[in-house]
Amino acid sequence: MGELDLENVKKEIISALRSNITEFQNRVYHDYPRTDLSDSSFPRATVDVIGMRFESSALGGTKFSNLLLSITVYGLTALQVDQLISKVDKVMLSTEFSNFIIVSPANISPIIKDPERDRRWQRSIDYELLRVYNPEVV
């Protein structure tokens, strides 16, 4: 089975979020927001791979099984962040991806206020993605 390209996984998820959530049309990124961004740069989201699970194979080796992914939403109010996390969850659970399926939302963080900036809030939702075999991926 071919290798799963993590950057392409992130691009596919970013595309799904941008296409399905009006507030995120051009505001979902691979990296975290700079500290010097103005309020007009929000809301926004970040998609990041936070880990991989491996399982033992029959011959004593290990093989990749699941991917752990985190999506962090940043906004100007706690309500905005909470509403957008709900939209993210709906998109993630309803979208058919090419090389993986969403096993479940693994974790959701509390809403956190940025201590450095009075009007910035964030919340993360983590997912476990199961790699599926695709004969077109070699």
Long-range contacts (C-beta under 8 A, 24 or more apart in sequence): 1-133, 1-137, 2-137, 2-138, 4-64, 4-67, 4-99, 4-100, 4-131, 4-137, 6-49, 6-67, 8-99, 9-49, 9-67, 9-69, 9-97, 9-99, 9-100, 9-129, 10-47, 10-48, 10-49, 10-69, 12-97, 12-98, 13-47, 13-69, 13-71, 13-92, 13-97, 14-47, 16-91, 16-92, 16-95, 16-97, 17-45, 17-47, 17-71, 17-88, 17-91, 20-87, 20-91, 20-95, 21-84, 21-87, 21-88, 21-91, 23-84, 23-87, 24-84, 32-72, 33-74, 35-116, 35-117, 39-76, 39-119, 42-74, 42-75, 42-76, 42-120, 43-73, 43-74, 43-75, 43-76, 43-80, 43-81, 43-84, 44-73, 44-74, 45-71, 45-72, 45-73, 45-74, 45-84, 45-88, 46-71, 46-72, 46-74, 47-71, 48-72, 50-126, 53-128, 64-131, 65-130, 65-131, 66-103, 66-128, 66-129, 66-130, 66-131, 67-100, 67-128, 67-129, 67-131, 68-106, 68-126, 68-127, 68-128, 68-129, 69-126, 69-127, 69-128, 69-129, 70-124, 70-125, 70-126, 70-127, 71-124, 71-125, 71-126, 71-127, 72-122, 72-123, 72-124, 73-122, 73-123, 73-124, 73-125, 74-120, 74-121, 74-122, 75-120, 75-121, 75-122, 76-119, 76-120, 76-121, 77-119, 77-121, 78-111, 78-113, 78-121, 80-121, 81-111, 81-121, 81-122, 81-123, 82-111, 82-123, 85-123, 85-125, 88-125, 89-125, 92-125, 92-127, 97-129, 98-134, 99-131, 99-132, 99-134, 99-137, 100-129, 100-130, 100-131, 100-132, 101-129, 101-130, 101-132, 102-127, 102-128, 102-129, 102-130, 103-127, 103-128, 103-129, 103-130, 104-128
